[in-house]
């Protein structure tokens, strides 16, 4: 089952490129002044992840997988399939 976003809020970038993380999201994720955040970007997608003082191996693996997926998409290694074709390929796995 697909996971849905818990909160969707909008914000704007300042003239200095600063972005405010809405209060409700900061509170839910316990983001305070000085919290460490990892940022990755590709095309118009920005990924912002709260991390402890040190990124875990799992955090780094996830960021690498996202980067690899974007490269695969850009290099044409992914294509569109019908739902039926997708499920047929999935059965072969």
C-alpha positions as CSV (number, residue, x, y, z in Angstrom):
1,X,0.0,0.0,0.0
2,X,1.3,3.4,-0.9
3,X,2.3,5.7,2.0
4,X,0.6,9.1,2.1
5,X,2.2,12.3,3.3
6,X,1.0,13.2,6.7
7,X,1.2,17.0,6.2
8,X,1.5,19.1,3.1
9,X,2.2,22.8,3.8
10,X,3.5,25.5,1.6
11,X,6.4,27.9,2.2
12,X,8.4,30.4,0.1
13,X,12.1,31.0,-0.4
14,X,13.5,34.3,0.9
15,X,15.7,36.6,-1.2
16,X,18.6,34.7,0.5
17,X,17.3,31.3,-0.5
18,X,16.1,30.5,3.1
19,X,13.1,28.4,3.5
20,X,10.9,28.2,6.6
21,X,9.9,24.7,7.7
22,X,6.3,25.1,8.9
23,X,5.9,25.0,12.7
24,X,3.7,21.8,12.7
25,X,6.3,19.8,10.8
26,X,9.2,21.2,13.0
27,X,7.3,20.2,16.1
28,X,6.4,16.7,14.8
29,X,10.0,16.1,13.8
30,X,11.5,17.9,16.8
31,X,13.5,20.2,14.6
32,X,15.0,23.0,16.7
33,X,17.6,25.7,16.1
34,X,20.8,24.0,15.2
35,X,19.2,20.7,14.1
36,X,21.2,19.0,11.4
37,X,19.4,18.5,8.1
38,X,20.7,16.7,5.0
39,X,19.6,18.2,1.7
40,X,19.7,16.5,-1.8
41,X,18.2,17.8,-5.0
42,X,17.4,16.6,-8.5
43,X,15.5,18.6,-11.1
44,X,12.6,20.2,-9.1
45,X,12.7,17.7,-6.2
46,X,14.4,18.7,-3.0
47,X,14.8,16.1,-0.2
48,X,15.3,17.4,3.3
49,X,16.0,14.9,6.0
50,X,16.5,15.5,9.7
51,X,19.6,13.6,10.9
52,X,21.3,13.2,14.2
53,X,24.8,14.6,14.7
54,X,26.0,11.9,12.3
55,X,24.2,10.3,9.4
56,X,23.6,6.6,9.8
57,X,24.7,4.1,7.2
58,X,21.1,3.6,6.3
59,X,20.6,7.4,5.7
60,X,23.6,7.4,3.4
61,X,22.4,4.3,1.5
62,X,19.0,5.8,1.0
63,X,20.4,9.0,-0.4
64,X,22.7,7.0,-2.7
65,X,19.7,5.0,-3.9
66,X,17.8,8.2,-4.7
67,X,20.7,9.5,-6.7
68,X,21.2,6.2,-8.6
69,X,17.4,6.1,-9.4
70,X,17.6,9.6,-10.9
71,X,20.6,8.7,-13.0
72,X,18.8,5.5,-14.3
73,X,15.8,7.6,-15.2
74,X,17.9,10.2,-17.0
75,X,19.8,7.5,-18.9
76,X,16.6,5.9,-20.1
77,X,16.9,2.7,-18.1
78,X,13.3,3.1,-16.9
79,X,10.2,3.2,-19.1
80,X,6.5,3.3,-18.9
81,X,4.6,0.1,-18.8
82,X,1.0,-0.8,-18.6
83,X,-0.3,-2.1,-15.2
84,X,-0.7,-5.6,-16.7
85,X,2.9,-5.6,-18.1
86,X,4.2,-4.4,-14.7
87,X,2.5,-7.2,-12.8
88,X,3.7,-9.8,-15.3
89,X,7.3,-8.7,-14.8
90,X,6.8,-8.6,-11.1
91,X,5.7,-12.3,-11.2
92,X,9.0,-13.2,-12.9
93,X,10.9,-11.8,-9.9
